[in-house]
Amino acid sequence: MLKKPAANWREARRESARAAVLTAAWELVREDGLAALSLRELARRAGITTPTVYAYFESKNAILDAMFAQAAQTFVDLKASLPATDDPQQDLLTEARAFVTFCVSDVPRYQLLFQYSVPGFTPSAESYELAVRALDVTRELLARNGVHDPRHLDIWTAITAGLVDQQVSNDPGGDRWSGLVEDVTRMFLAQFASEKNQ
C-alpha cells in the first residue's frame, strides 16, 4: 500500500531534521571533542529547542548511536571501495593505509568507533553490526595472506590502531607513525608467514 503524500512529507521532514541534528553534532565534536556533546549546545547549533531534539532522538546516547552508525557505514563503504588485486599483501597494505588515514583524518569519529571514550555509551546491536562487517573484510584479507588465527587478527588490530593512537597523540597532522604502515604490514606478515604452509 502506498503511503499518503502527507505521510511521505512528514517522514521526509523528520529525516531532514534528524540529519540536521547529526550534522550539528559532528560539527560540535569535531571542534570541541566528544565530551563537548551537550543537547543544549546541539539544539542551539541546529536552530531548534532542546525539547525538539527529543522529538527526533530519545536521548544523547541515541544521537551517539546514530553518529556511530553513520561513521561505521562510511568505514564499510571505504573498505568496499578498495581495489582487490591478485596481490593479497598489497591489498592488505592498501587497507591498512586506508584505515590509518580514515582514523587520523577525523579523530572524534575514530574515538567514537574504536575507543570507549564516552562513559555510558554502547552502540546498539544494529549499529555495531556495521563495525563487525568492516572487521570481517580485514579478517578475509588476512586469510588471503595465510593468517587465520583469531589471536593474530587481534594483534593486527592492536598494531594498526596503535599507529593511529601514536599519530593522533604525538604528531597530529604529521606522518611519523602513519608513515610506518608499510613497514608494520611487512613485519606482521613475515612473522606469520609460516601459516601459509599449514
C-alpha positions as CSV (number, residue, x, y, z in Angstrom):
1,M,0.0,0.0,0.0
2,L,1.4,3.4,-1.0
3,K,1.9,6.0,1.7
4,K,-0.2,9.1,1.6
5,P,1.6,12.2,0.4
6,A,1.2,13.9,3.8
7,A,2.8,10.9,5.5
8,N,5.6,10.9,3.0
9,W,6.1,14.7,3.6
10,R,6.2,14.2,7.4
11,E,8.6,11.4,7.2
12,A,10.9,13.3,4.8
13,R,10.7,16.3,7.1
14,R,11.6,14.2,10.1
15,E,14.6,12.6,8.4
16,S,15.8,16.0,7.3
17,A,15.5,17.3,10.8
18,R,17.4,14.3,12.2
19,A,20.1,14.7,9.6
20,A,20.4,18.4,10.6
21,V,20.9,17.4,14.2
22,L,23.5,14.8,13.3
23,T,25.4,17.3,11.1
24,A,25.4,19.8,14.0
25,A,26.6,17.0,16.4
26,W,29.5,16.1,14.1
27,E,30.4,19.8,13.8
28,L,30.4,20.2,17.6
29,V,32.5,17.1,18.4
30,R,35.0,17.9,15.6
31,E,35.5,21.4,17.2
32,D,35.5,20.5,20.8
33,G,35.7,16.7,21.2
34,L,33.1,14.0,22.1
35,A,32.9,15.2,25.7
36,A,31.5,18.5,24.4
37,L,28.4,17.0,23.0
38,S,25.6,18.6,25.0
39,L,22.0,18.6,24.0
40,R,21.6,22.3,24.8
41,E,24.5,23.3,22.5
42,L,23.5,20.8,19.9
43,A,20.0,22.4,19.8
44,R,21.4,25.9,19.5
45,R,23.6,24.9,16.6
46,A,20.8,23.0,14.9
47,G,18.5,26.1,15.3
48,I,15.9,24.2,17.4
49,T,15.0,24.0,21.1
50,T,16.3,21.3,23.4
51,P,12.9,19.6,23.8
52,T,12.7,19.5,20.0
53,V,15.9,17.4,19.9
54,Y,14.0,14.8,22.0
55,A,11.3,14.7,19.3
56,Y,13.9,13.2,17.0
57,F,16.2,11.3,19.4
58,E,15.2,9.9,22.7
59,S,18.5,10.6,24.4
60,K,22.1,11.7,24.0
61,N,23.1,8.1,23.6
62,A,20.6,7.7,20.8
63,I,22.4,10.6,19.0
64,L,25.7,9.0,19.6
65,D,24.3,5.7,18.3
66,A,23.2,7.4,15.1
67,M,26.6,9.0,14.8
68,F,28.3,5.6,15.3
69,A,26.1,4.1,12.6
70,Q,27.0,6.9,10.2
71,A,30.7,6.5,10.9
72,A,30.6,2.7,10.7
73,Q,28.7,2.9,7.4
74,T,31.3,5.3,6.0
75,F,34.0,2.9,7.1
76,V,32.2,-0.1,5.4
77,D,31.8,1.9,2.2
78,L,35.5,2.9,2.3
79,K,36.5,-0.8,2.6
80,A,34.2,-1.8,-0.2
81,S,35.7,0.8,-2.5
82,L,39.3,-0.5,-2.1
83,P,40.6,-2.5,-5.1
84,A,41.0,-6.3,-4.9
85,T,44.0,-7.5,-6.8
86,D,45.9,-10.7,-7.3
87,D,48.4,-9.5,-4.7
88,P,47.0,-10.1,-1.2
89,Q,49.9,-8.5,0.6
90,Q,49.5,-5.3,-1.4
91,D,45.7,-5.4,-0.8
92,L,46.3,-5.7,3.0
93,L,48.8,-2.8,2.8
94,T,46.2,-0.7,0.9
95,E,43.6,-1.5,3.5
96,A,45.9,-0.7,6.4
97,R,46.8,2.7,4.8
98,A,43.2,3.4,4.3
99,F,42.3,2.6,7.9
100,V,45.0,4.8,9.3
101,T,44.1,7.7,7.0
102,F,40.4,7.3,7.8
103,C,41.2,7.4,11.5
104,V,43.7,10.2,11.7
105,S,41.6,12.4,9.4
106,D,38.7,12.6,11.9
107,V,39.8,11.9,15.5
108,P,36.3,12.2,17.1
109,R,35.0,9.7,14.6
110,Y,37.9,7.4,15.3
111,Q,37.3,7.7,19.1
112,L,33.6,7.0,18.7
113,L,34.2,3.9,16.5
114,F,37.3,2.4,18.0
115,Q,37.6,3.6,21.6
116,Y,35.3,3.6,24.6
117,S,35.7,7.3,25.0
118,V,32.1,8.2,26.1
119,P,31.2,6.8,29.5
120,G,27.8,5.0,29.5
121,F,27.6,4.7,25.7
122,T,27.4,1.4,23.9
123,P,26.3,1.2,20.3
124,S,23.1,-0.7,19.5
125,A,23.4,-4.1,18.0
126,E,22.3,-2.8,14.6
127,S,25.0,-0.1,14.6
128,Y,27.6,-2.4,15.9
129,E,26.9,-4.9,13.2
130,L,28.2,-2.4,10.7
131,A,31.5,-2.3,12.5
132,V,31.6,-6.1,12.6
133,R,31.1,-6.2,8.8
134,A,34.1,-3.9,8.4
135,L,36.2,-6.2,10.6
136,D,35.1,-9.2,8.5
137,V,36.8,-7.6,5.5
138,T,40.0,-7.4,7.4
139,R,39.7,-11.0,8.5
140,E,39.2,-12.1,4.9
141,L,42.2,-10.1,3.8
142,L,44.4,-11.7,6.5
143,A,43.1,-15.1,5.5
144,R,44.1,-14.4,1.9
145,N,47.6,-13.7,3.3
146,G,47.6,-17.1,5.1
147,V,46.8,-15.6,8.5
148,H,43.9,-17.4,10.2
149,D,44.5,-17.5,13.9
150,P,42.0,-15.1,15.7
151,R,44.8,-14.1,18.0
152,H,46.7,-12.8,15.0
153,L,43.7,-10.7,14.0
154,D,43.8,-9.2,17.5
155,I,47.5,-8.5,17.0
156,W,46.8,-6.8,13.7
157,T,44.1,-4.6,15.0
158,A,46.2,-3.7,18.0
159,I,49.2,-2.7,15.8
160,T,47.2,-0.7,13.3
161,A,45.1,1.1,16.0
162,G,48.4,1.6,17.9
163,L,49.8,3.5,14.9
164,V,46.7,5.7,14.9
165,D,46.9,6.3,18.6
166,Q,50.5,7.3,18.4
167,Q,49.9,9.5,15.4
168,V,47.0,11.5,16.9
169,S,48.5,11.7,20.3
170,N,52.1,12.6,19.5
171,D,52.2,14.0,15.9
172,P,48.8,15.4,14.9
173,G,48.8,16.5,11.3
174,G,52.1,14.7,10.7
175,D,53.0,11.3,9.5
176,R,55.6,10.0,11.9
177,W,53.6,6.9,12.8
178,S,51.2,6.8,9.8
179,G,54.2,6.6,7.6
180,L,55.2,3.3,9.2
181,V,52.2,1.3,7.8
182,E,54.2,-0.4,5.1
183,D,57.0,-1.5,7.5
184,V,54.5,-2.7,10.0
185,T,52.5,-4.7,7.4
186,R,55.5,-6.4,6.1
187,M,56.8,-7.2,9.6
188,F,53.5,-8.7,10.6
189,L,53.2,-10.9,7.5
190,A,56.8,-12.0,7.9
191,Q,56.1,-13.1,11.4
192,F,53.1,-15.2,10.5
193,A,54.1,-16.4,7.0
194,S,54.6,-19.9,8.2
195,E,50.8,-20.2,8.4
196,K,50.6,-20.2,4.7
197,N,52.1,-23.7,4.6
198,Q,49.9,-25.2,7.3
